[in-house]
Amino acid sequence: MKVVICWFRRDLRLHDHAALYHALRSGFPVVPVFIFDTDILDDLEDRADRRLQFIHDALAGMQVKLLTMGSTMHVFYGTPAAAFRHFTEVYEVARVYANHDYEPYARQRDESMAAQLGRQGIGFTTYKDQVIFEKGEVLKDNGAPYTVFTPYSRKWKAALEPFFLKSYPTEQYFKHFHLQDERPVPALPDIGFETTRHDFPPPDPEDALIKHYDKTRDYPALHGTSRLSVHLRFGTVSIRELARRAMQLNETFLNELIWREFYQMILWHFPDVVHTSFRKEYDKIQWRNNEREFFAWCEGQTGYPIVDAGMRELNETGFMHNRVRMVVASFLTKHLLIDWRWGEAYFAKKLLDYDLAANNGGWQWAAGSGCDAAPYFRVFNPTLQAQKFDKEGKYIRRWVPEIDGLQYVQPIVNHEMARKRALEVYGKALKP
């Protein structure tokens, strides 16, 4: 019996799923597969990476649903090339379905897999799923990509029609899953990783939280953000459903979803931003790159309480509040004059919700080197930021309990001196 494969990647759900919908309607039984891609996993330094636990839990949840339908998830550990050699030995495959992925590695991977499958006479079809608008769907009138957020967001909203927010009714076709005996999802220790402790938020925040998002999002001591970034990263929530709720409840929240798509669009059109500044002149900056100071920043030992609180939260939980992310990034690049790529790489190792496009965009924004970035002479004052957004010190005291004692470290740099130094170094590099 011929089958089709639905290849799950960063879209770990059975509900409102573009590729799965088309696979289920193909006329062939559908085999769901997931690949623990060693081309990615071999680069992970931490064998207790929380992201692997999140993925494993999502797969286990999908497996429970599939088993009730008499089907199963076929999970493979290895390279995609090896995986599909295996799958095509086990099944007679008519076609492979997947959703688009926009990162440079993913684009290269999918081109390679399309060629490999094509040599066997197997089609490989991908669909838009993780964004509302992708690639060149929102462009300037002259066909060029936007590099400033506000006009992009206006065009995004103007282009939006109900069709783009319509869910894919996958449930209507669940009877088309391939019926087969259970193939257990391998435990993390079986593939060389550790089971980790976690406190992942649910993928469905209360409407009240989104409704008041614009009033609560800047205060790290509050439960005032959606914590949906990890679910968007791994696709355990539908962007279409989320955008519908945002349109009904809070435009500020909708704008955050549009920022996400803005950075995805930038990465698609300007893939060089992964390694170089969007504004090329910023690559002339003479970074100090002091390793001792970088280590102090990583460990939350800078002597600036809100910076240290953010870094300790990140190290312990894999999450950092968005307002604090801006503060710690500004501190590293402006106060310490350490290359934004160092900070970006550290976040890439630690963040549970790490997303290349958003992480790169955020760090380049903080450094001033990105599209629509803060001007280089804007330097966050960490003390004033703490006074404004953590007035009672609840967030800081949670993560820096020694703040009121004599044992708290002294500031590693003076704010006014660091600000003046940053302006001089940036100014020298950017002068015409």
Residue pairs with C-beta under 8 A, 6 or more apart in sequence:
1 29
1 92
2 28
2 92
2 93
2 94
3 28
3 29
3 30
3 31
3 91
3 92
3 93
3 94
3 178
4 23
4 26
4 28
4 29
4 30
4 31
4 93
4 94
4 95
4 96
4 97
5 23
5 30
5 31
5 32
5 33
5 87
5 91
5 93
5 95
5 96
5 97
6 19
6 20
6 23
6 24
6 30
6 31
6 32
6 33
6 96
6 97
6 98
7 19
7 33
7 34
7 35
7 96
7 97
7 98
8 32
8 33
8 34
8 62
8 73
8 98
9 34
9 98
9 99
9 101
9 106
9 235
10 99
10 101
10 130
10 233
10 234
10 235
11 17
11 19
11 99
11 129
11 130
11 234
11 235
12 34
12 55
12 58
12 59
12 62
12 234
12 235
12 236
13 58
13 62
13 235
13 236
13 237
13 238
14 20
14 62
14 65
14 66
14 170
14 174
15 167
15 170
15 171
15 238
16 167
16 168
16 169
16 170
16 238
16 240
16 241
17 99
17 129
17 168
17 170
17 238
18 99
18 127
18 128
18 129
18 168
19 97
19 98
19 99
19 125
19 126
19 127
19 129
20 30
20 32
20 97
20 168
20 170
21 168
21 169
21 170
21 173
22 97
22 125
22 127
23 30
23 95
23 97
24 30
24 170
24 173
24 174
24 176
24 177
25 173
25 176
26 94
26 95
26 97
28 94
28 95
28 176
29 176
29 177
29 178
29 179
30 71
30 176
30 177
30 178
31 74
31 87
31 91
31 178
31 180
32 62
32 66
32 71
32 72
32 73
32 74
32 177
33 73
33 74
33 75
33 76
33 83
33 87
34 59
34 73
34 74
34 75
34 76
35 75
35 76
35 77
35 78
35 80
35 83
36 75
36 76
36 77
36 78
36 186
36 191
37 78
37 79
37 80
37 109
38 77
38 78
38 79
39 79
39 80
39 105
39 109
40 105
41 52
41 191
41 193
44 52
45 349
46 349
47 192
47 193
47 194
48 193
48 194
48 196
49 193
49 196
50 196
50 198
50 318
50 352
51 234
51 318
51 352
51 354
52 188
52 193
52 196
53 188
53 195
53 196
53 198
54 198
54 200
54 230
54 234
54 352
55 234
56 185
56 187
56 188
57 198
57 200
58 234
58 236
59 73
59 75
59 185
60 185
62 73
63 72
63 73
63 182
63 185
66 72
66 73
66 177
67 182
69 174
69 175
69 177
70 177
70 179
70 180
71 177
71 178
71 179
71 180
72 180
72 181
72 182
72 183
73 183
73 185
74 87
74 90
74 183
75 183
75 185
75 186
76 82
76 83
76 86
76 87
77 186
77 190
77 191
78 86
80 109
80 112
80 113
81 112
81 113
81 116
84 96
84 113
84 116
84 117
87 93
88 120
88 122
93 117
93 120
93 122
94 122
94 123
95 122
95 123
95 124
95 125
96 113
96 117
96 122
96 123
96 124
96 125
97 125
97 126
97 127
98 110
98 124
98 125
98 126
98 127
99 126
99 127
99 128
99 129
99 130
99 235
100 126
100 127
100 128
100 129
100 130
100 134
101 107
101 109
101 110
101 130
102 134
102 135
102 264
102 267
102 268
102 357
103 267
103 356
103 357
104 267
104 271
104 274
110 124
110 126
113 124
114 124
117 123
117 124
118 124
128 134
129 235
129 239
130 232
130 235
130 239
131 239
131 260
131 261
131 264
132 156
132 160
132 164
132 165
132 239
132 240
132 243
132 257
132 261
133 156
133 159
133 164
133 261
133 265
134 261
134 264
134 265
134 268
135 265
135 268
136 143
136 145
136 269
137 159
138 146
138 152
138 155
138 156
138 159
138 261
138 265
139 145
139 146
139 155
140 146
140 151
140 155
145 265
145 266
145 269
145 270
146 152
146 155
146 262
146 265
147 266
147 278
147 371
147 372
148 371
148 372
149 258
149 259
149 262
149 372
150 372
152 258
152 262
152 265
153 255
153 258
153 262
156 258
156 261
157 258
164 240
165 240
165 243
165 244
165 247
166 240
167 238
167 240
167 241
187 195
188 194
188 195
189 195
199 317
200 230
200 352
201 227
201 228
201 230
201 231
203 228
203 231
203 236
203 237
204 237
205 226
205 227
205 228
207 245
207 249
209 216
209 223
209 224
209 225
209 226
210 226
210 245
210 246
210 249
210 250
210 253
211 249
211 250
212 224
212 250
213 224
213 225
213 226
213 249
213 250
213 252
213 253
214 250
214 251
214 252
214 253
215 224
216 222
216 223
216 224
216 225
217 224
217 225
217 252
217 322
217 323
218 224
218 323
218 389
219 323
219 389
219 390
219 395
220 309
220 310
220 321
220 323
220 324
220 389
220 390
220 395
221 390
221 392
221 394
221 395
221 398
225 321
225 322
226 253
227 319
228 237
228 242
229 353
229 355
229 358
230 319
230 352
230 353
231 237
232 239
232 242
232 260
232 353
232 355
233 353
233 354
233 355
239 257
242 257
243 254
243 257
246 253
246 254
246 257
247 254
259 358
259 361
260 355
260 357
260 358
262 361
263 357
263 358
263 360
263 361
263 362
264 357
266 273
266 278
266 357
266 361
266 371
267 273
267 274
267 356
267 357
267 360
267 361
270 278
270 371
273 360
273 361
273 364
273 370
274 356
274 360
275 341
276 283
277 283
277 364
277 367
277 369
277 370
278 364
278 369
278 370
278 371
278 373
279 368
279 369
279 370
279 371
279 373
281 429
281 430
282 367
282 368
282 369
282 429
282 430
283 369
284 429
284 430
285 337
285 425
285 426
285 429
285 430
286 425
286 428
286 429
287 337
287 338
287 339
288 336
288 337
288 338
289 337
289 338
289 339
289 342
290 336
290 338
293 302
293 336
293 338
293 412
293 413
294 332
294 336
294 338
294 342
296 302
296 409
296 412
297 307
297 311
297 328
297 331
297 332
297 336
297 338
297 343
298 311
298 315
298 346
299 311
299 315
300 307
300 308
300 309
300 310
300 311
300 312
300 315
300 399
300 400
301 308
301 409
301 412
302 308
302 311
302 331
302 409
302 411
302 412
302 413
303 408
303 409
303 410
303 411
303 412
304 331
304 382
304 383
304 411
305 382
305 386
305 393
305 396
305 400
305 403
305 408
306 324
306 327
306 382
306 383
306 385
306 386
306 390
306 395
306 396
307 327
307 328
307 331
307 382
308 399
308 400
309 324
309 395
309 396
309 398
309 399
309 400
310 320
310 321
310 324
310 325
310 327
310 328
310 399
311 320
311 328
312 399
312 400
313 319
313 320
313 321
313 324
313 399
314 320
314 347
314 350
314 351
315 350
316 399
317 352
318 350
318 351
318 352
318 353
319 351
319 352
319 353
320 328
320 351
321 395
323 385
323 389
324 395
325 347
325 362
326 362
326 366
326 380
327 380
327 382
327 385
328 343
329 340
329 343
329 362
329 363
329 366
329 367
330 366
330 374
330 379
330 380
331 380
331 382
332 338
332 340
332 342
332 343
333 339
333 340
333 343
333 363
333 366
333 367
333 368
334 367
334 379
334 380
334 418
334 419
334 422
335 379
335 382
335 413
335 415
335 418
335 419
335 422
336 412
336 413
336 418
337 421
337 422
337 425
340 363
340 364
340 366
340 367
340 369
341 363
343 363
344 359
344 360
344 363
347 354
347 359
347 363
348 354
348 356
348 359
351 359
360 370
361 370
361 371
363 370
364 370
364 371
364 373
365 372
365 373
365 374
366 373
366 374
367 373
368 374
368 375
368 376
368 378
368 426
376 422
376 423
376 426
376 427
376 430
377 423
377 426
379 418
379 419
379 422
379 423
381 415
381 419
382 415
383 415
386 393
386 396
390 396
393 403
396 403
397 403
397 404
400 408
402 408
